[in-house]
Each structure stands twice: as structure tokens, then as C-alpha cells.
Amino acid sequence: MAINRGRVFYLFGAGGLSIAAAADSIGSAADPVVLVVEGPLAMTAGAAGANLQGAVYANSVSIDGGTVTGALLSATTVTATGGTVVYDGATLKRLRLTTGTYLRIPGSWRDHP
């Protein structure tokens, strides 16, 4: 992900994303990420030292270890038996300023039959 700084990651498929070890940290305060996970997000107990920093949207979330710093959104359920979720406005502001925006410029989009 280091070569894709400032981008949004869309992880598709029913398998989702599993973070199982402390070495599986994703994002940082300097380079937070936006993750959209089509399937479940699972942070296992083995991920006790892992940190996921940024904004995360997943179909369902299970946190048994590790830390999510920024924002976490789930379409269905959030199950937490361990781990930590920390809202961080500074991380979200950094994302807002670095990921760019999408704006349709008048006259630039046409649907022709």
C-alpha cells in the first residue's frame, strides 16, 4: 500500500479482510487509508499490536485484537471481544485533504444514445 498513498482501496469478494498479526498494520498517522471491504473485516486476537489507521467501511466487523484509529463503519454488525476502536478527527481530516475529490465539471459528461 506504500506505493498507493492517498488512494481508496476497495477489497471485493466474500472473503473480506483478515488481520491476524501485529505485523499486519495498515496505514499510519502520516498516510492513513480508506478501505472499503465488501466482505467481513476480522481482526483476530493475534493482531494485538496491529493498527489500522484511516476510514474503514466493511459489511461486518469482528475485532478481537488490535486497534482501529480514525473511523469504522459497518453495514450490518460489529462484534468486539477485545481490541480498540478510537475515533480520530485528525486522521479523517488528513484523509479529506489527501484523497482528492470527484466533481463532475459542467459540460464534461454526456450520455449519447
Buried (B, 14 or more C-beta within 10 A) or exposed (E): EEEEEBEBBEBEEEEBBBBBBBEBBBBBBEBBBBBBBBBBBBBBEBBBEBBBBBBBBBBBBBBBBBBBBBBBEBEEEBEBEEBEBEEBEEBBEBBEEBBEEEEEEEEEEEEEE
